[in-house]
Amino acid sequence: MIRTMPSTFLYTLLALLLPWFATAAEHGVILQYHHVATDTPPSTSISPADFRSHLEYLQDNGFTVIALDQMIESLRNHQQIPDKSVAITFDDGYLSIYEEAFPTLRSFNFPFTVFISTQPIDDRQANFMTWAQIREMADTGVVIANHMVYHPYMLDRLQEESDDAWINRLRAELLSAEERIQANTGESFKYLAYPYGEFDLQIKRMLEQEGFTGIAQNSGAMGFYSDFLALPRYPLGSIYANLETAKIKFDSLAFHVIEQKPENPVTSSTSPGATLRFAEGEYSLDQIGCFANSQRIPMNWIDRDQGLLELVPDQEYNGRRWRYICTAPKPGTGRYFWYSLQWIKPD
């Protein structure tokens, strides 16, 4: 039997159980890992010891680790979930997920999701899981989802490739990967984690046409009003594996951003400006601060009563990808609302 989505029964059961929780909320946090190892690329790795410390902290500090599909489908349907809910995800399908993360997570009884690129699995590439290992995890309830076939830079075009040819090539790869996952696990959740966190409006439109949810890498909490074609996640490898800084992210809250301009994260500028319109919430507009590379971005309130804020960066940013991050404290809680804008400069 193919499990395509969590059932209505699950949602009903969750709603009935919510009164038993101390509090319920309209937000949750998605965590992103890659390797759980000490001999893999540092930029995408967390050590087994540090990974266990993350799980111990979640277990000991009032967090509820729930399955990604439960978080997404509940919040998409404006159904509350337990406050301090966290979903754990992994990208790519590396062997350490099976050898290290899987038994560790089972010992905590924590659900999780793996986004796999199917070609390395089909090719039996070294340091990747096999389909048998993936099926074993899926049989225990692990969500196996889509990370394309070849893990492409989705924004990159082939030489002289037209817009239609480019998007149709991506569409074919997306659906091919989904077919391989369904054939091997019996599951088709239609969740895509964008490789490298890269997307644009055309890619999002294609995903929407195919009935997919998009999961990005722009940091922040997700909520009722998030963009379900580019949901935020917190990458937790390399320097971001540090538990002291991760704690703030685990506990973060979703801003209700009514409008973001430009909508497209792709830019030709090294210093793009942006405007955000914040809805009223449990925060003070006066306490919103926005940052890039840990430096404050100059802000201009176009209309404070309407929550309309302009970001006017005064420095240039190098590299293919960077983020602007806006935060504000929730008074008396030690928690922060968190929203980030992803920028991608492919050229």
C-alpha positions as CSV (number, residue, x, y, z in Angstrom):
1,M,0.0,0.0,0.0
2,I,1.4,3.4,-1.0
3,R,1.5,5.9,1.8
4,T,1.2,9.2,-0.1
5,M,0.2,11.6,2.7
6,P,-0.7,11.3,6.4
7,S,-4.4,10.5,6.8
8,T,-7.2,12.7,8.0
9,F,-7.3,10.4,11.0
10,L,-3.8,11.5,12.0
11,Y,-4.9,15.2,11.9
12,T,-8.0,14.5,13.9
13,L,-6.0,12.5,16.4
14,L,-3.5,15.3,16.7
15,A,-6.3,17.8,17.3
16,L,-7.8,15.7,20.0
17,L,-4.5,15.3,21.8
18,L,-3.5,18.9,21.7
19,P,-5.3,19.8,24.9
20,W,-3.1,17.4,26.7
21,F,0.0,19.4,25.8
22,A,0.9,22.4,27.9
23,T,0.7,24.7,24.9
24,A,-0.1,24.4,21.2
25,A,1.3,26.6,18.5
26,E,1.2,27.6,14.8
27,H,4.9,27.2,14.2
28,G,7.6,24.6,14.1
29,V,11.3,24.3,13.2
30,I,12.9,22.0,10.6
31,L,16.6,21.0,11.2
32,Q,18.9,20.0,8.3
33,Y,21.9,17.7,8.6
34,H,24.1,15.9,6.0
35,H,26.9,13.7,7.4
36,V,27.1,12.4,10.9
37,A,30.8,11.6,11.0
38,T,34.2,13.0,11.7
39,D,35.9,11.9,8.4
40,T,33.6,13.7,5.9
41,P,33.7,17.3,4.6
42,P,33.6,19.6,7.6
43,S,31.3,22.1,5.9
44,T,28.4,19.5,5.9
45,S,29.3,17.4,8.8
46,I,28.4,17.0,12.5
47,S,30.2,14.6,14.7
48,P,28.3,11.7,16.2
49,A,28.9,13.1,19.7
50,D,27.7,16.6,18.8
51,F,24.6,15.1,17.0
52,R,23.8,13.1,20.2
53,S,24.1,16.3,22.2
54,H,21.5,17.9,20.0
55,L,19.1,15.1,20.6
56,E,19.7,15.0,24.3
57,Y,19.0,18.7,24.5
58,L,15.8,18.3,22.6
59,Q,14.7,15.4,24.8
60,D,15.6,17.2,28.1
61,N,14.2,20.6,27.4
62,G,10.5,20.2,26.5
63,F,10.8,19.8,22.7
64,T,8.5,17.5,20.7
65,V,10.2,15.9,17.7
66,I,7.6,15.1,15.1
67,A,7.6,13.7,11.6
68,L,8.2,16.2,8.8
69,D,4.9,15.3,7.1
70,Q,3.0,15.8,10.3
71,M,4.5,19.3,10.7
72,I,4.0,20.4,7.1
73,E,0.5,19.1,6.6
74,S,-0.8,20.3,10.0
75,L,0.6,23.8,9.5
76,R,-0.5,23.9,5.9
77,N,-4.0,23.3,7.1
78,H,-3.8,25.8,9.9
79,Q,-3.9,23.0,12.5
80,Q,-1.8,23.7,15.6
81,I,1.0,21.5,16.7
82,P,2.8,21.2,20.1
83,D,4.8,24.3,20.9
84,K,8.6,23.7,20.5
85,S,8.0,21.2,17.7
86,V,11.0,20.1,15.7
87,A,11.4,18.0,12.6
88,I,14.8,16.4,11.8
89,T,15.9,16.1,8.2
90,F,19.0,14.9,6.3
91,D,20.1,15.6,2.7
92,D,21.7,13.5,0.0
93,G,21.6,9.9,1.4
94,Y,25.0,9.5,2.9
95,L,26.0,6.2,4.5
96,S,26.5,7.8,7.9
97,I,22.8,8.5,8.1
98,Y,22.2,4.8,8.1
99,E,25.2,3.8,10.2
100,E,25.2,6.6,12.8
101,A,22.1,8.7,12.7
102,F,19.5,5.9,12.2
103,P,20.3,3.8,15.3
104,T,20.9,7.0,17.4
105,L,17.5,8.4,16.5
106,R,15.8,5.1,17.1
107,S,17.3,5.0,20.6
108,F,15.5,8.4,21.2
109,N,12.4,7.3,19.4
110,F,12.6,10.4,17.2
111,P,11.2,10.4,13.6
112,F,13.1,11.9,10.8
113,T,13.3,12.4,7.0
114,V,16.0,11.7,4.4
115,F,16.0,13.6,1.1
116,I,17.9,11.5,-1.4
117,S,19.4,12.1,-4.8
118,T,18.7,8.8,-6.6
119,Q,21.6,8.5,-9.1
120,P,24.3,7.9,-6.4
121,I,22.1,5.2,-4.9
122,D,21.4,3.6,-8.3
123,D,25.1,3.7,-9.1
124,R,26.1,2.2,-5.7
125,Q,28.4,5.2,-5.2
126,A,30.8,4.9,-2.3
127,N,29.7,6.6,1.0
128,F,26.0,6.5,0.0
129,M,23.3,4.2,1.3
130,T,21.9,1.3,-0.7
131,W,18.2,0.9,-1.6
132,A,18.0,-2.0,0.8
133,Q,19.2,0.3,3.7
134,I,16.8,3.0,2.6
135,R,13.9,0.5,2.5
136,E,14.8,-0.7,5.9
137,M,14.5,2.8,7.2
138,A,11.3,3.5,5.3
139,D,9.7,0.3,6.8
140,T,10.3,1.8,10.3
141,G,8.4,5.0,9.4
142,V,11.3,7.2,8.1
143,V,10.1,9.6,5.5
144,I,12.1,9.2,2.3
145,A,11.7,12.3,0.0
146,N,13.1,13.9,-3.1
147,H,16.4,15.6,-3.7
148,M,16.4,15.2,-7.5
149,V,18.3,12.6,-9.5
150,Y,21.8,14.2,-9.9
151,H,21.7,16.8,-7.2
152,P,21.9,19.6,-9.8
153,Y,22.3,23.3,-9.5
154,M,18.7,23.8,-10.6
155,L,19.3,27.4,-11.7
156,D,22.1,26.5,-14.2
157,R,21.2,26.2,-17.9
158,L,22.7,24.0,-20.5
159,Q,24.4,25.9,-23.4
160,E,21.7,27.6,-25.5
161,E,18.9,26.0,-23.5
162,S,15.6,27.8,-23.7
163,D,13.4,28.6,-20.7
164,D,10.9,25.9,-21.7
165,A,13.6,23.3,-22.3
166,W,15.3,24.1,-19.0
167,I,12.2,23.9,-16.8
168,N,11.0,20.7,-18.6
169,R,14.4,19.1,-18.0
170,L,14.1,19.9,-14.3
171,R,10.5,18.6,-14.3
172,A,11.6,15.3,-15.8
173,E,14.4,14.9,-13.3
174,L,12.1,15.7,-10.4
175,L,9.5,13.2,-11.5
176,S,12.1,10.5,-12.3
177,A,13.5,10.8,-8.8
178,E,10.0,10.6,-7.3
179,E,9.3,7.5,-9.3
180,R,12.5,5.8,-8.2
181,I,11.7,6.6,-4.5
182,Q,8.1,5.3,-4.8
183,A,9.3,2.1,-6.6
184,N,11.8,1.3,-3.9
185,T,9.9,2.4,-0.8
186,G,6.2,2.5,-1.6
187,E,6.1,6.2,-0.6
188,S,5.5,9.4,-2.5
189,F,5.3,12.4,-0.3
190,K,6.0,14.9,-3.0
191,Y,8.5,16.9,-0.9
192,L,11.5,18.4,-2.7
193,A,14.5,19.7,-0.8
194,Y,16.2,22.0,-3.3
195,P,19.8,21.0,-3.9
196,Y,22.1,23.7,-2.5
197,G,18.9,25.5,-1.4
198,E,18.7,27.1,-4.9
199,F,15.4,28.0,-6.6
200,D,13.6,30.8,-8.4
201,L,10.0,31.7,-9.2
202,Q,9.9,29.5,-12.3
203,I,11.1,26.5,-10.4
204,K,8.6,27.1,-7.6
205,R,5.8,27.4,-10.2
206,M,6.8,24.1,-11.7
207,L,6.8,22.4,-8.3
208,E,3.3,23.8,-7.6
209,Q,2.1,22.5,-10.9
210,E,3.3,19.0,-10.0
211,G,1.8,19.2,-6.5
212,F,5.1,19.3,-4.6
213,T,6.1,21.1,-1.5
214,G,9.5,22.9,-1.6
215,I,12.0,22.8,1.3
216,A,14.8,25.4,1.1
217,Q,17.8,26.2,3.2
218,N,17.0,29.8,4.2
219,S,17.0,29.7,8.0
220,G,14.0,30.3,10.2
221,A,10.9,28.8,11.8
222,M,7.9,27.8,9.6
223,G,4.3,28.6,10.4
224,F,0.8,28.9,9.1
225,Y,1.8,31.7,6.7
226,S,5.1,30.4,5.4
227,D,5.8,29.8,1.7
228,F,5.1,26.1,1.3
229,L,7.1,26.2,-2.0
230,A,10.3,27.3,-0.1
231,L,10.0,26.3,3.6
232,P,12.9,27.4,5.8
233,R,15.3,25.0,7.5
234,Y,18.3,25.5,9.8
235,P,21.5,23.9,8.5
236,L,23.4,22.5,11.4
237,G,26.7,21.3,10.1
238,S,30.2,22.8,10.5
239,I,30.3,25.9,12.8
240,Y,26.5,25.7,13.0
241,A,26.7,22.4,14.8
242,N,27.6,24.3,18.0
243,L,24.9,23.5,20.5
244,E,25.0,26.9,22.2
245,T,24.0,28.7,19.0
246,A,21.7,25.8,17.9
247,K,19.6,26.1,21.0
248,I,18.3,29.5,19.9
249,K,17.3,28.1,16.6
250,F,15.6,25.1,18.1
251,D,13.4,27.5,20.1
252,S,12.7,30.1,17.4
253,L,9.3,31.3,16.2
254,A,7.9,32.2,12.8
255,F,7.3,35.8,11.9
256,H,4.1,36.4,9.9
257,V,5.6,38.2,6.9
258,I,2.7,39.4,4.7
259,E,4.9,40.4,1.8
260,Q,8.5,40.2,0.6
261,K,9.9,42.1,-2.4
262,P,11.6,41.1,-4.5
263,E,10.0,37.7,-4.4
264,N,12.7,36.2,-6.5
265,P,15.8,35.2,-4.6
266,V,18.0,35.3,-7.7
267,T,19.8,38.6,-8.1
268,S,22.5,40.2,-10.2
269,S,23.4,42.6,-7.4
270,T,26.1,42.1,-4.7
271,S,24.1,44.4,-2.4
272,P,20.3,43.9,-3.1
273,G,17.7,45.9,-1.2
274,A,14.4,44.4,-0.1
275,T,11.2,45.3,1.6
276,L,9.2,43.3,4.1
277,R,5.7,43.8,5.5
278,F,5.3,42.3,9.0
279,A,1.9,41.5,10.4
280,E,1.2,42.3,14.1
281,G,2.5,39.7,16.4
282,E,3.9,39.0,19.9
283,Y,6.9,41.2,19.2
284,S,7.7,44.9,19.0
285,L,8.5,46.3,15.5
286,D,11.0,48.5,17.3
287,Q,13.0,45.4,18.3
288,I,13.3,43.9,14.9
289,G,16.9,43.8,13.8
290,C,18.2,42.5,10.4
291,F,21.7,41.2,9.8
292,A,24.0,39.7,7.1
293,N,27.4,38.1,8.0
294,S,26.7,39.0,11.6
295,Q,26.7,42.7,10.7
296,R,23.6,44.9,11.1
297,I,21.8,45.9,7.9
298,P,20.6,49.5,7.8
299,M,16.7,49.6,8.0
300,N,14.2,52.2,6.9
301,W,10.6,52.0,8.2
302,I,8.5,53.1,5.2
303,D,5.3,52.8,7.1
304,R,5.7,51.6,10.7
305,D,1.9,51.4,11.3
306,Q,1.6,49.0,8.4
307,G,4.8,47.1,9.4
308,L,6.5,48.0,6.1
309,L,10.3,47.8,6.4
310,E,13.0,48.5,3.8
311,L,16.4,46.9,4.1
312,V,19.2,49.2,2.7
313,P,22.4,47.2,2.8
314,D,25.6,49.3,2.8
315,Q,28.1,46.6,1.9
316,E,28.6,44.1,-0.8
317,Y,28.3,40.3,-0.4
318,N,30.5,37.8,-2.2
319,G,29.8,34.3,-3.2
320,R,26.9,32.5,-4.9
321,R,24.6,32.4,-1.9
322,W,24.0,34.5,1.2
323,R,21.1,35.5,3.5
324,Y,19.6,38.5,5.3
325,I,18.3,37.4,8.7
326,C,15.7,39.4,10.7
327,T,14.9,38.6,14.3
328,A,12.9,40.0,17.2
329,P,12.6,38.8,20.8
330,K,9.4,37.5,22.3
331,P,9.2,39.4,25.5
332,G,9.8,37.5,28.7
333,T,10.6,34.2,27.0
334,G,14.2,34.3,25.8
335,R,12.9,33.1,22.4
336,Y,13.2,34.9,19.0
337,F,11.1,35.3,16.0
338,W,13.3,34.6,13.0
339,Y,13.0,35.2,9.2
340,S,15.6,35.1,6.5
341,L,15.8,36.2,2.8
342,Q,17.8,33.9,0.5
343,W,19.9,35.5,-2.2
344,I,21.5,33.6,-5.1
345,K,23.8,35.1,-7.6
346,P,24.5,32.4,-10.2
347,D,26.9,34.3,-12.3
